[in-house]
Amino acid sequence: MLLLWFWYAWSCYTWLGNQVRADRGVVTAGMTVAMAAIFVAALVIPEAWQRHDAAVSPPLILAVAYAVVRGLHLALMVYASSGNPQYRRQTLRFAASTTLAWVPLFAGAVLGGAAETVLWTVAFLVDYGGGRVATAASFGEVRSGAHFAERHGLVLIIVLGESLLSAGGGAGSRLIHWPVLIAALLGFAATVCLWRLYFVDAAPAAARALAEASPLSRHRQRLASDAYTLAHLPLVAGVLYFALGLHLVLASAMGRAGHGHGGGMPLEWLPTIVLYGGVALYLVGRFLFLRLTVSTSPAPLVATGTLLLLVPAARLLPAVAALGLLTALLIALVCYERLTWRVREA
């Protein structure tokens, strides 16, 4: 749920950055403060559902940080809407739902427990739902399709890089053992496959479709809203889950490296589902992204179904072998997709 929160907050700033220069004056100052609030939120997220005797609890700090991020966005929207009545009306619609969402947000932070989860879910639904209503009533203009596409590509490449850092954390200090080294290389190969599936063919074709759409048309706004703001969420979430699964595979290989178990013990059900399910979620997001921008083959959906069917078998394999099976399937998909795109370009 917290991922949904901050993805939505980041998306709002991406739309704002397409309206005004983000490297000048008030906007720069506002975004800097918002980044500071997100940094504070990141520090307290691990304890967001824990109660403390301190005067200010982590849930309340997180709620304040999120409110600061969203409040600054509204203030910057007001600043950007000067001389633009349509954008000012959209800002007022956003303000209504955003401020209303703060009621369950702070109530959940104070009450804690199950009430916190329920009320924070309500807060997100009110905030996000109101934003969708606002954009449906008056779509925000995407002035630069290339800039908008680039922002989403940059955040995805950062997440992919973080997945490799997670792999390093799982490997620890035992990279010299061959099971750990093999697992690390397999994880790297899988990450490269995820990168290629998005950046080599899919992203450039989708960016062209967004840039070629008329700047003031609803078609461009729908592409930006649905293919980028929405469809990129499963892409990012999928990489995060994959990174967690990769971390667990490497930790398993590391833990068994000194005990004569070459490929590591089999993973438990949950880590296996996280590893395979993360890649499946990524492929679903990529399919939706391409489906909304350019034509696409059903290959990603076939690969997704195959991944999910292989979960029971992967559960029985040593951890490194399970990762190898996943990587082999991704390599096969990359090769197939490369041939498919060449046929389209011919």
C-alpha positions as CSV (number, residue, x, y, z in Angstrom):
1,M,0.0,0.0,0.0
2,L,2.8,2.4,0.8
3,L,4.2,1.7,-2.6
4,L,0.9,2.8,-4.1
5,W,1.0,6.0,-2.0
6,F,4.4,7.1,-3.1
7,W,4.1,6.0,-6.7
8,Y,1.0,8.2,-6.9
9,A,2.8,11.1,-5.2
10,W,5.8,10.7,-7.6
11,S,3.4,10.6,-10.6
12,C,1.8,13.8,-9.5
13,Y,5.1,15.6,-9.5
14,T,6.0,14.1,-12.9
15,W,2.8,15.6,-14.4
16,L,3.7,18.9,-12.7
17,G,7.2,18.8,-14.1
18,N,5.6,18.6,-17.5
19,Q,3.8,21.9,-16.9
20,V,6.6,24.1,-15.5
21,R,10.4,24.2,-15.3
22,A,11.4,22.2,-12.3
23,D,14.9,23.7,-12.1
24,R,14.0,27.3,-11.3
25,G,12.9,29.3,-8.3
26,V,9.8,28.3,-6.3
27,V,9.4,24.9,-8.0
28,T,12.9,23.9,-7.3
29,A,12.5,24.9,-3.6
30,G,9.2,23.1,-3.3
31,M,10.5,19.9,-4.8
32,T,13.6,20.0,-2.6
33,V,11.4,20.1,0.5
34,A,9.2,17.4,-0.9
35,M,12.3,15.2,-1.4
36,A,13.3,15.9,2.2
37,A,9.8,14.7,3.3
38,I,10.1,11.5,1.3
39,F,13.5,10.9,2.8
40,V,12.0,11.1,6.3
41,A,9.2,8.8,5.2
42,A,11.7,6.3,4.0
43,L,13.5,6.3,7.3
44,V,10.3,5.5,9.3
45,I,8.6,3.1,6.8
46,P,10.1,0.0,8.5
47,E,8.3,0.9,11.7
48,A,5.1,2.3,10.2
49,W,2.9,-0.3,11.9
50,Q,4.7,-0.4,15.2
51,R,3.6,1.5,18.3
52,H,6.2,3.4,20.5
53,D,6.1,5.2,23.8
54,A,7.7,8.3,22.2
55,A,5.8,11.5,21.9
56,V,5.7,11.2,18.1
57,S,5.2,7.7,16.7
58,P,6.6,6.5,13.3
59,P,3.0,6.2,11.8
60,L,2.3,9.8,12.7
61,I,5.7,10.9,11.2
62,L,4.9,9.0,8.0
63,A,1.5,10.6,7.8
64,V,2.9,14.1,8.2
65,A,5.6,13.4,5.7
66,Y,3.1,12.2,3.1
67,A,0.8,15.2,3.8
68,V,3.8,17.5,3.3
69,V,4.6,15.9,-0.1
70,R,1.0,16.1,-1.3
71,G,0.4,19.6,0.2
72,L,3.5,20.9,-1.6
73,H,2.3,19.5,-4.8
74,L,-1.0,21.3,-4.5
75,A,0.8,24.6,-3.7
76,L,3.0,24.2,-6.7
77,M,0.0,23.4,-8.9
78,V,-1.6,26.7,-7.7
79,Y,1.7,28.5,-8.6
80,A,1.8,26.8,-12.0
81,S,-1.9,27.5,-12.7
82,S,-1.4,31.3,-12.7
83,G,-3.0,32.6,-15.9
84,N,-4.4,29.2,-16.8
85,P,-8.0,28.9,-15.7
86,Q,-8.4,25.3,-16.9
87,Y,-5.4,24.2,-14.9
88,R,-6.6,26.2,-11.9
89,R,-10.0,24.4,-11.9
90,Q,-8.1,21.0,-12.1
91,T,-6.0,22.1,-9.1
92,L,-9.1,22.9,-7.1
93,R,-10.5,19.4,-7.9
94,F,-7.3,17.8,-6.8
95,A,-7.2,19.9,-3.6
96,A,-10.7,18.7,-2.5
97,S,-9.9,15.0,-2.6
98,T,-6.3,15.3,-1.4
99,T,-7.2,17.3,1.8
100,L,-10.2,15.0,2.4
101,A,-7.9,12.0,2.3
102,W,-5.9,13.5,5.2
103,V,-8.7,12.8,7.6
104,P,-8.4,9.0,7.5
105,L,-4.7,9.3,7.0
106,F,-4.1,11.0,10.4
107,A,-6.9,9.0,12.1
108,G,-5.2,5.8,11.1
109,A,-1.8,7.0,12.3
110,V,-3.3,7.9,15.7
111,L,-5.4,4.7,16.2
112,G,-2.8,2.2,14.9
113,G,-3.3,-1.6,14.5
114,A,-5.9,-2.9,12.0
115,A,-7.6,0.5,12.0
116,E,-4.4,2.0,10.6
117,T,-4.4,-0.4,7.7
118,V,-8.1,0.1,6.9
119,L,-8.0,3.9,7.2
120,W,-4.8,4.3,5.2
121,T,-6.3,2.2,2.5
122,V,-9.4,4.5,2.5
123,A,-7.0,7.6,2.4
124,F,-5.3,6.3,-0.7
125,L,-8.5,5.4,-2.4
126,V,-9.9,8.9,-1.7
127,D,-6.7,10.6,-2.8
128,Y,-6.2,8.5,-5.9
129,G,-9.9,8.3,-6.9
130,G,-10.3,12.0,-6.6
131,G,-7.2,12.5,-8.8
132,R,-8.7,10.3,-11.5
133,V,-12.0,12.2,-11.4
134,A,-10.1,15.4,-11.7
135,T,-8.2,14.3,-14.7
136,A,-11.2,12.8,-16.3
137,A,-13.1,16.1,-16.0
138,S,-10.1,18.1,-17.2
139,F,-7.1,16.3,-18.5
140,G,-3.7,17.9,-17.6
141,E,-1.8,18.9,-20.7
142,V,1.3,16.8,-21.5
143,R,3.5,19.5,-23.1
144,S,6.5,17.2,-23.9
145,G,5.8,13.6,-24.6
146,A,9.5,12.8,-24.8
147,H,10.1,14.4,-21.3
148,F,7.2,12.5,-19.8
149,A,8.4,9.1,-21.2
150,E,11.9,9.8,-20.1
151,R,10.9,10.4,-16.5
152,H,9.2,7.0,-16.3
153,G,12.2,5.3,-17.9
154,L,14.6,6.9,-15.5
155,V,12.6,5.7,-12.4
156,L,12.5,2.2,-13.8
157,I,16.2,2.1,-14.5
158,I,16.8,3.2,-10.9
159,V,14.7,0.4,-9.6
160,L,16.5,-2.1,-11.8
161,G,19.8,-0.8,-10.4
162,E,18.5,-1.2,-6.9
163,S,17.7,-4.9,-7.6
164,L,21.4,-5.5,-8.2
165,L,22.3,-3.7,-5.0
166,S,19.8,-6.0,-3.3
167,A,21.6,-9.0,-4.9
168,G,24.9,-7.7,-3.4
169,G,23.2,-7.5,0.0
170,G,22.1,-11.1,-0.2
171,A,25.5,-12.3,-1.3
172,G,27.2,-10.8,1.7
173,S,30.9,-11.6,2.0
174,R,30.8,-15.1,0.5
175,L,30.8,-14.2,-3.2
176,I,34.0,-16.3,-3.6
177,H,31.9,-19.5,-3.2
178,W,30.8,-20.8,-6.6
179,P,27.1,-21.3,-5.8
180,V,26.8,-17.7,-4.6
181,L,28.8,-16.4,-7.7
182,I,26.6,-18.4,-10.1
183,A,23.4,-17.1,-8.4
184,A,24.7,-13.6,-8.6
185,L,25.5,-13.9,-12.3
186,L,22.1,-15.5,-13.0
187,G,20.5,-12.6,-11.1
188,F,22.5,-10.1,-13.2
189,A,21.4,-11.9,-16.4
190,A,17.8,-11.8,-15.4
191,T,18.0,-8.1,-14.6
192,V,19.6,-7.4,-18.0
193,C,16.6,-9.3,-19.6
194,L,14.1,-7.1,-17.7
195,W,16.1,-4.1,-18.9
196,R,16.1,-5.2,-22.5
197,L,12.4,-6.1,-22.5
198,Y,11.6,-2.5,-21.7
199,F,14.3,-0.2,-23.0
200,V,15.5,-1.8,-26.2
201,D,12.2,-1.9,-28.2
202,A,9.2,-1.3,-26.1
203,A,10.1,2.1,-24.5
204,P,11.2,3.8,-27.8
205,A,8.1,2.7,-29.7
206,A,5.8,3.8,-26.9
207,A,7.6,7.2,-26.5
208,R,7.2,7.8,-30.3
209,A,3.5,7.1,-30.0
210,L,3.2,9.5,-27.1
211,A,5.2,12.2,-28.8
212,E,3.4,11.9,-32.1
213,A,-0.1,12.3,-30.5
214,S,-1.4,15.9,-30.7
215,P,-0.3,17.8,-27.5
216,L,-3.8,19.0,-26.8
217,S,-5.6,15.8,-27.6
218,R,-7.3,13.6,-25.1
219,H,-5.5,10.6,-26.8
220,R,-2.1,11.9,-25.6
221,Q,-3.5,12.5,-22.1
222,R,-4.9,9.0,-21.9
223,L,-1.6,7.5,-23.1
224,A,0.2,9.4,-20.4
225,S,-2.3,8.6,-17.7
226,D,-2.9,5.0,-18.5
227,A,0.2,3.7,-20.2
228,Y,2.7,5.6,-18.0
229,T,1.1,6.6,-14.7
230,L,-0.9,3.3,-14.3
231,A,0.9,0.6,-16.3
232,H,4.3,1.5,-15.0
233,L,3.2,0.7,-11.4
234,P,3.3,-3.1,-12.0
235,L,6.6,-2.7,-13.8
236,V,8.2,-1.1,-10.8
237,A,6.4,-3.3,-8.3
238,G,7.5,-6.4,-10.3
239,V,11.1,-5.4,-10.2
240,L,10.9,-4.8,-6.4
241,Y,9.4,-8.2,-5.8
242,F,12.0,-9.8,-8.1
243,A,14.8,-8.0,-6.2
244,L,13.5,-9.4,-2.9
245,G,13.3,-12.9,-4.3
246,L,16.8,-12.6,-5.7
247,H,18.1,-11.4,-2.3
248,L,16.5,-14.5,-0.7
249,V,18.1,-16.8,-3.3
250,L,21.5,-15.4,-2.7
251,A,21.1,-15.6,1.0
252,S,20.1,-19.2,0.7
253,A,23.2,-20.0,-1.5
254,M,25.4,-18.1,0.9
255,G,24.0,-19.9,3.9
256,R,24.6,-23.3,2.4
257,A,27.9,-22.5,0.7
258,G,30.0,-23.7,3.6
259,H,27.9,-26.8,4.3
260,G,28.3,-28.8,1.1
261,H,25.0,-27.9,-0.5
262,G,26.1,-26.7,-3.9
263,G,22.9,-25.0,-5.2
264,G,21.4,-24.0,-1.8
265,M,18.3,-25.5,-0.2
266,P,15.0,-25.2,-2.0
267,L,13.2,-21.9,-1.2
268,E,10.1,-21.8,0.8
269,W,6.8,-21.2,-0.9
270,L,6.6,-17.5,-0.2
271,P,10.1,-16.6,-1.5
272,T,9.5,-18.7,-4.6
273,I,6.2,-16.9,-5.3
274,V,7.8,-13.6,-4.7
275,L,10.7,-14.3,-7.2
276,Y,8.5,-15.8,-10.0
277,G,5.5,-13.6,-9.2
278,G,7.6,-10.4,-9.4
279,V,8.8,-11.2,-12.9
280,A,5.2,-12.2,-13.9
281,L,3.9,-8.9,-12.6
282,Y,6.6,-7.1,-14.6
283,L,5.6,-8.9,-17.8
284,V,1.9,-8.1,-17.2
285,G,2.8,-4.4,-16.7
286,R,4.9,-4.4,-19.9
287,F,2.1,-6.1,-21.8
288,L,-0.4,-3.4,-20.6
289,F,2.1,-0.7,-21.4
290,L,2.5,-1.9,-25.0
291,R,-1.1,-2.7,-25.4
292,L,-2.0,0.9,-24.6
293,T,0.6,2.5,-26.8
294,V,1.5,0.2,-29.7
295,S,0.5,-3.3,-30.8
296,T,2.0,-6.2,-29.0
297,S,2.1,-10.0,-29.3
298,P,0.7,-12.3,-26.6
299,A,4.2,-13.7,-25.9
300,P,4.5,-11.8,-22.6
301,L,1.2,-13.2,-21.3
302,V,2.2,-16.7,-22.4
303,A,5.5,-16.3,-20.6
304,T,3.6,-15.0,-17.5
305,G,1.4,-18.1,-17.5
306,T,4.4,-20.3,-17.9
307,L,6.2,-18.7,-15.0
308,L,3.2,-19.2,-12.7
309,L,2.8,-22.8,-13.8
310,L,6.5,-23.4,-13.0
311,V,6.2,-22.2,-9.4
312,P,5.5,-25.6,-7.9
313,A,8.4,-27.2,-9.8
314,A,10.7,-24.3,-8.8
315,R,9.7,-24.8,-5.2
316,L,11.3,-28.3,-5.3
317,L,14.5,-27.2,-7.0
318,P,17.6,-25.9,-5.2
319,A,17.4,-22.1,-4.9
320,V,20.1,-21.5,-7.6
321,A,18.5,-23.9,-10.0
322,A,15.1,-22.2,-9.5
323,L,16.7,-18.9,-10.4
324,G,18.4,-20.5,-13.4
325,L,15.1,-21.8,-14.7
326,L,13.6,-18.3,-14.4
327,T,16.6,-16.7,-16.1
328,A,16.4,-19.2,-19.0
329,L,12.8,-18.4,-19.6
330,L,13.5,-14.7,-19.7
331,I,16.4,-15.2,-22.1
332,A,14.1,-17.2,-24.4
333,L,11.5,-14.4,-24.2
334,V,14.1,-11.7,-25.0
335,C,15.2,-13.7,-28.1
336,Y,11.6,-14.2,-29.3
337,E,10.7,-10.5,-28.8
338,R,13.9,-9.4,-30.6
339,L,12.9,-11.5,-33.6
340,T,9.4,-10.2,-33.5
341,W,10.4,-6.5,-33.4
342,R,12.8,-7.1,-36.3
343,V,10.0,-8.5,-38.4
344,R,7.9,-5.4,-37.6
345,E,10.7,-3.1,-38.6
346,A,11.4,-4.9,-41.8
